[in-house]
Amino acid sequence: MKNVIVNVTLKTGVLDPQGKAIQESLNSLGYKEVQQARVGKSIELQVKDGPNLEERIKEMCDKLLANPVIEEYSFVVEEAVQS
């Protein structure tokens, strides 16, 4: 079993209204050092190990987990910890 962590962010140049709202709110609370905020998402998956696992994860990202037109993604595959 593998743990997969997929991080999805907006591509550079794509407007991020949530990030802008966070940055402005933090500034209004006195955190003037915050110059920019970008919002993304992190998705954790537990998957069975198998052939072409990284290629399968890329397919999942391209088909469902990320919108390749406006988002980019990266992922890390780790051994699942047995409890």
C-alpha distances in whole Angstrom, upper triangle without the diagonal:
4,7,10,13,16,20,23,26,29,31,34,37,36,37,35,37,35,35,39,39,37,39,42,41,40,43,46,44,45,42,44,42,40,41,38,35,32,30,26,23,19,16,13,10,7,6,5,5,9,13,14,11,14,16,15,14,18,19,17,19,22,22,22,20,23,27,27,31,31,28,26,22,20,16,14,10,9,7,6,9,9,12
4,6,10,13,16,19,23,26,27,30,34,32,34,32,34,32,32,35,36,34,36,39,38,37,40,42,41,42,39,41,39,36,37,34,31,29,26,23,20,16,14,10,8,6,5,6,6,10,12,13,10,11,14,13,12,15,17,15,16,20,20,20,18,20,24,24,28,28,24,22,18,16,12,10,7,6,5,5,9,10,14
4,7,10,13,16,20,23,25,28,31,30,31,29,31,29,28,32,32,30,32,35,35,33,37,39,37,39,36,38,35,33,34,31,28,25,23,19,16,13,10,7,6,5,6,9,9,13,15,15,11,12,15,14,11,15,17,14,15,19,20,18,16,18,22,23,26,26,22,20,16,14,10,8,6,5,6,5,8,11,14
4,6,10,13,16,20,21,24,27,26,28,26,28,26,25,29,30,28,30,33,33,32,35,37,36,37,34,36,33,31,31,28,25,22,20,17,14,10,8,6,5,6,7,10,11,13,15,14,10,10,13,12,9,11,14,12,12,15,16,15,13,15,18,19,23,22,18,16,12,10,7,6,5,6,9,9,12,15,17
4,7,10,13,17,19,21,24,23,25,22,25,22,22,25,26,24,26,29,29,28,31,33,32,33,30,32,30,27,27,24,21,19,17,13,10,7,6,5,6,9,11,14,14,17,18,17,13,12,15,14,10,12,15,12,11,15,16,15,12,13,17,18,21,20,16,14,10,8,5,5,7,8,11,11,14,17,19
4,6,10,13,15,18,21,20,21,19,22,20,20,23,24,23,24,27,27,27,30,32,31,33,29,31,29,26,26,23,19,16,14,11,8,6,5,6,8,11,12,16,16,18,19,17,14,11,13,13,9,10,12,10,8,12,14,12,8,9,13,14,17,16,12,10,7,6,4,7,9,12,15,15,18,21,23
4,7,10,12,15,18,17,18,16,19,17,16,20,21,19,21,24,24,23,26,28,28,29,26,27,25,22,22,19,16,13,11,7,6,5,6,9,11,15,16,20,20,22,22,20,17,14,16,16,12,12,15,13,10,13,15,13,9,9,12,13,16,14,10,8,5,5,6,9,12,14,18,18,20,24,25
4,7,9,12,15,13,15,13,16,15,14,18,19,18,19,22,23,23,25,27,28,29,26,27,25,21,21,17,15,11,9,6,5,6,8,11,14,17,18,22,22,24,24,21,19,16,17,17,13,12,14,12,9,11,13,11,8,6,9,10,12,10,7,6,4,7,9,12,15,18,21,21,24,27,28
4,6,9,12,10,12,10,13,12,11,14,16,15,16,20,21,20,22,25,25,26,23,24,22,19,18,14,12,8,7,4,7,9,12,15,17,21,22,26,26,27,27,24,22,19,20,20,16,15,17,16,12,13,16,14,11,9,10,10,12,9,5,6,6,9,12,15,18,21,24,25,27,30,32
4,6,8,6,8,8,11,11,10,13,15,15,16,19,20,20,22,24,25,26,24,24,22,19,17,13,11,8,8,7,10,12,15,18,21,24,25,29,29,30,30,27,25,22,22,22,19,17,18,17,14,14,16,15,13,9,9,9,9,6,4,6,9,12,15,18,21,24,28,28,31,34,35
4,6,6,9,10,13,14,13,15,18,18,18,21,23,23,24,26,28,28,25,25,23,20,18,14,13,10,11,10,13,15,17,21,23,26,27,30,30,30,30,26,25,22,21,22,19,17,19,18,15,14,17,17,15,11,10,9,9,6,5,6,9,12,16,19,22,25,29,30,32,36,37
4,6,8,10,13,15,13,14,17,18,17,19,22,22,22,25,27,27,24,23,21,18,15,12,12,10,12,12,15,18,20,24,26,29,30,33,33,33,33,29,28,24,24,26,23,20,22,22,18,18,21,20,18,15,14,13,12,9,9,9,12,15,18,21,25,28,31,32,35,38,40
4,6,9,12,14,13,13,17,18,17,19,21,22,22,24,26,27,24,23,22,19,16,13,13,11,13,14,18,20,23,26,29,32,33,36,36,37,36,32,31,28,27,28,26,23,24,24,21,20,22,22,20,17,15,14,12,9,11,12,15,18,22,25,28,31,35,36,38,41,43
4,6,10,12,11,12,15,16,16,18,20,21,22,24,26,27,24,23,22,19,17,13,13,10,11,12,15,18,21,24,27,30,31,34,35,35,35,32,30,27,26,27,24,22,23,22,19,18,20,19,18,14,12,12,10,7,9,11,14,17,21,24,28,30,34,34,37,40,41
4,6,9,9,9,12,13,13,15,17,18,19,21,23,24,22,21,21,17,15,12,11,9,11,12,16,19,22,25,28,32,33,36,37,38,38,34,33,30,29,29,27,24,25,25,21,21,22,21,19,16,14,15,13,10,11,14,17,20,23,26,30,32,36,36,38,41,42
4,6,5,6,9,10,11,12,14,15,17,18,20,21,19,19,19,15,14,10,8,6,7,10,13,16,19,23,26,29,31,35,35,37,37,34,32,29,29,29,26,24,25,24,20,20,22,20,18,15,14,16,14,11,11,14,16,19,22,25,28,30,34,34,35,39,39
4,5,5,6,9,10,10,12,14,15,16,18,20,19,18,19,15,14,11,10,9,9,12,15,18,21,25,28,31,33,37,38,39,40,37,34,32,32,32,28,27,28,26,23,23,24,22,20,18,17,19,17,14,14,17,19,22,25,27,31,33,36,36,37,40,41
4,5,5,6,9,10,11,12,14,15,17,19,17,18,18,14,14,11,8,7,6,10,12,16,19,22,25,29,31,35,36,37,38,36,33,31,31,30,27,26,27,25,22,23,24,21,19,17,17,19,18,15,15,17,18,21,23,26,29,30,34,33,34,37,38
4,5,5,6,9,10,11,12,14,15,17,15,15,15,11,11,7,5,4,5,9,12,15,19,22,25,29,31,35,36,37,38,35,33,30,31,30,27,26,27,26,22,23,25,22,20,18,18,19,19,15,14,16,17,20,22,24,28,29,33,32,34,37,37
4,5,5,6,8,10,11,12,14,16,14,13,14,11,10,7,6,7,9,13,16,19,23,26,29,33,35,38,39,41,42,39,36,33,34,34,30,29,31,29,25,26,28,25,23,21,20,22,21,17,17,19,21,23,25,28,31,33,36,36,37,41,41
4,5,5,6,9,10,10,12,14,13,14,15,12,12,10,8,10,10,14,17,20,23,26,29,33,35,39,40,42,43,40,37,35,36,35,32,31,32,30,27,28,29,26,24,22,22,24,23,19,19,21,23,25,27,29,32,34,37,36,38,41,41
4,6,5,6,8,10,11,13,11,12,13,9,10,9,6,8,9,12,15,18,21,24,28,31,34,37,38,40,41,39,36,34,35,34,31,30,32,29,26,28,29,26,23,22,22,24,24,20,19,21,22,23,25,27,30,32,35,34,35,38,38
4,6,5,6,9,10,11,9,9,10,6,7,6,5,9,10,14,17,20,23,26,30,33,36,39,40,42,43,40,37,35,36,36,32,31,33,31,28,29,31,28,25,24,24,25,24,21,20,21,22,24,26,28,31,33,36,36,37,40,40
4,5,5,6,9,10,9,9,11,9,9,9,9,12,13,17,20,23,26,29,33,36,39,43,43,45,46,44,41,38,39,39,35,34,36,34,31,32,33,31,28,26,26,28,27,23,23,24,26,28,30,32,35,36,40,39,40,43,43
4,5,5,6,9,9,10,12,10,11,11,10,13,14,17,20,23,26,29,32,35,38,42,43,45,46,44,41,39,40,39,36,35,37,34,31,33,34,31,28,27,27,29,28,25,24,26,27,28,30,32,35,36,39,38,39,41,41
4,5,5,7,5,7,9,7,10,10,10,13,14,17,20,22,25,28,32,35,38,41,42,45,46,43,40,38,39,39,35,35,37,34,31,33,34,32,29,27,28,30,29,25,24,26,26,27,29,30,34,34,37,37,37,40,40
4,5,5,5,5,8,7,8,10,11,14,16,20,23,25,29,31,35,38,41,44,45,47,48,46,43,40,42,42,38,37,39,37,34,35,37,34,31,30,30,31,31,27,26,27,28,30,31,33,36,37,40,40,40,43,43
4,5,7,8,11,10,12,13,14,17,18,22,25,27,30,33,37,40,43,46,47,50,51,48,45,43,44,44,40,40,41,39,36,37,39,36,33,32,32,33,33,29,28,30,31,32,34,36,39,40,43,42,42,45,45
4,6,8,11,11,13,15,15,18,19,22,24,26,30,32,36,39,42,45,46,49,50,48,45,42,44,44,40,40,41,39,36,38,39,36,33,32,33,34,34,30,29,31,31,32,34,35,38,38,41,40,40,43,42
4,6,9,9,12,14,15,19,20,24,26,28,31,33,37,40,43,47,48,50,51,49,46,43,45,45,41,41,43,41,38,39,41,38,35,34,34,36,35,31,31,31,32,33,34,35,39,39,42,41,41,44,44
4,5,6,9,11,12,16,18,21,23,25,29,31,34,37,40,44,44,47,48,46,43,40,42,42,38,38,40,38,35,36,38,36,32,31,32,33,33,29,28,28,29,29,31,32,35,36,39,38,38,42,41
4,5,7,10,12,16,18,22,25,27,30,33,36,39,42,46,46,48,49,47,44,41,43,43,39,38,41,39,35,37,39,37,34,32,32,33,32,29,28,28,29,30,32,33,37,38,41,41,41,44,44
4,6,9,11,15,18,21,23,25,29,31,35,38,40,44,44,46,47,44,41,39,40,41,37,36,39,37,34,35,38,36,32,30,31,31,31,27,26,27,27,28,30,31,34,35,38,38,39,42,42
4,6,7,11,14,17,20,22,26,28,32,35,37,41,41,43,44,41,38,36,37,38,34,33,35,34,30,32,34,32,29,27,27,28,28,24,23,23,24,25,27,28,32,33,36,36,37,40,40
4,7,10,14,17,20,23,26,29,32,36,38,41,41,43,44,41,38,35,37,37,34,32,35,33,30,31,33,31,28,26,26,26,26,22,21,22,23,24,27,28,32,34,37,37,38,42,42
4,7,10,13,17,19,23,26,29,33,35,38,38,40,41,38,35,32,33,34,30,29,31,30,26,27,29,28,25,22,22,23,22,18,18,18,20,21,24,26,29,31,34,35,36,39,40
4,7,10,13,16,19,22,26,29,31,35,36,37,38,35,33,30,31,31,27,26,28,27,23,25,27,25,21,19,20,21,21,17,16,16,17,19,21,23,27,28,32,32,33,36,37
4,7,10,13,17,20,23,27,29,32,33,34,35,32,29,26,27,27,24,23,25,23,20,21,23,21,18,16,16,17,17,13,12,13,14,16,18,21,24,26,29,29,31,34,35
4,7,10,14,17,20,24,26,30,30,32,33,30,27,25,26,26,22,21,23,21,18,19,21,18,15,14,14,16,16,13,11,12,13,15,17,19,22,24,28,27,29,32,33
4,7,10,14,17,20,22,26,27,28,29,27,24,21,22,22,18,18,19,17,14,16,17,15,12,10,12,14,15,12,9,10,10,12,13,16,19,21,24,24,26,29,30
4,7,10,13,17,19,23,24,26,27,24,21,19,21,20,16,16,18,15,12,15,16,13,10,10,12,14,16,14,10,11,10,11,12,14,17,19,22,21,23,26,27
4,7,10,14,16,20,21,23,24,22,19,17,19,18,14,15,17,14,12,15,16,14,10,11,14,16,18,16,13,12,10,10,9,11,13,15,18,17,19,22,23
4,7,10,12,16,18,20,22,20,16,15,17,15,12,13,15,11,10,14,14,12,8,10,14,16,19,17,14,13,11,11,9,11,12,14,16,15,17,20,21
4,7,10,13,15,18,20,19,15,14,17,15,12,14,16,13,12,16,16,14,11,14,17,19,22,21,17,16,13,12,10,10,10,11,13,12,14,16,17
4,6,10,12,14,17,16,12,13,15,12,10,13,14,11,12,15,15,13,11,14,18,19,23,22,19,18,14,13,10,10,9,10,12,10,13,15,17
4,7,9,12,15,16,12,13,16,13,11,15,16,13,15,18,18,16,15,18,21,23,26,26,23,21,18,16,13,12,10,10,10,8,11,12,14
4,6,9,12,12,9,11,13,10,10,13,14,12,14,17,17,16,15,18,21,22,26,26,23,21,18,16,13,12,10,10,10,9,13,14,16
4,6,10,11,9,12,14,11,11,15,15,14,17,19,19,19,18,21,24,25,29,29,26,24,21,19,16,15,11,12,10,10,13,14,16
4,7,9,7,10,12,11,11,15,15,15,17,20,20,20,19,22,25,25,29,30,26,24,21,19,15,14,10,10,9,10,14,14,18
4,6,6,9,11,10,11,14,15,15,17,19,20,20,20,22,25,25,29,30,27,25,22,20,17,16,12,13,13,14,17,18,21
4,5,9,9,9,11,13,14,15,17,19,19,21,21,23,25,24,28,29,27,24,21,20,17,16,14,15,15,17,20,21,25
4,6,5,6,9,10,11,12,14,15,16,18,18,20,22,21,24,26,23,21,18,17,15,14,12,15,16,18,21,23,26
4,5,5,6,9,10,11,12,14,15,16,16,18,20,20,23,25,22,19,16,14,12,11,9,12,13,14,18,20,23
4,5,5,6,9,10,11,12,14,15,14,15,18,17,21,22,19,16,13,11,9,9,8,11,13,15,19,21,25
4,5,5,6,9,10,11,12,14,14,15,17,16,19,21,18,16,14,12,11,13,12,15,17,19,23,25,28
4,5,5,6,9,10,10,12,12,14,16,16,19,21,18,16,14,13,12,13,12,15,17,18,21,23,26
4,5,5,6,9,10,10,10,11,14,14,18,19,16,14,11,10,8,10,9,13,15,16,20,22,25
4,5,5,6,9,10,9,10,12,11,15,16,13,11,9,9,9,11,12,15,18,19,23,25,28
4,5,5,6,8,9,10,12,11,15,16,14,13,12,12,12,15,15,18,20,21,25,27,29
4,6,5,6,6,8,11,11,15,16,14,13,11,12,11,14,14,17,19,19,23,25,27
4,6,6,4,5,8,8,12,13,10,9,7,9,9,13,14,17,20,20,24,26,28
4,6,7,6,7,6,10,12,10,9,9,11,12,16,17,20,23,24,27,30,32
4,7,7,8,9,11,13,12,13,12,14,15,18,19,22,24,24,28,30,32
4,6,7,10,12,13,12,12,12,14,14,17,18,21,23,23,26,28,30
4,7,9,12,12,10,10,9,11,11,14,16,19,21,21,24,26,28
4,6,9,8,6,7,7,10,12,15,17,20,23,23,26,29,31
4,5,6,5,8,9,13,15,19,21,24,27,27,30,33,35
4,6,5,6,8,12,14,18,20,24,27,28,31,34,36
4,6,8,11,15,18,22,24,28,31,31,34,37,39
4,7,10,14,17,21,24,27,30,31,34,37,38
4,7,10,13,17,20,23,27,27,30,33,35
4,7,11,14,17,20,24,25,28,31,33
4,7,11,13,17,20,21,24,27,29
4,7,10,14,17,19,21,25,27
4,7,10,13,15,18,21,23
4,6,10,12,15,18,21
4,7,9,12,15,18
4,6,9,12,15
4,6,9,12
4,6,9
4,6
4
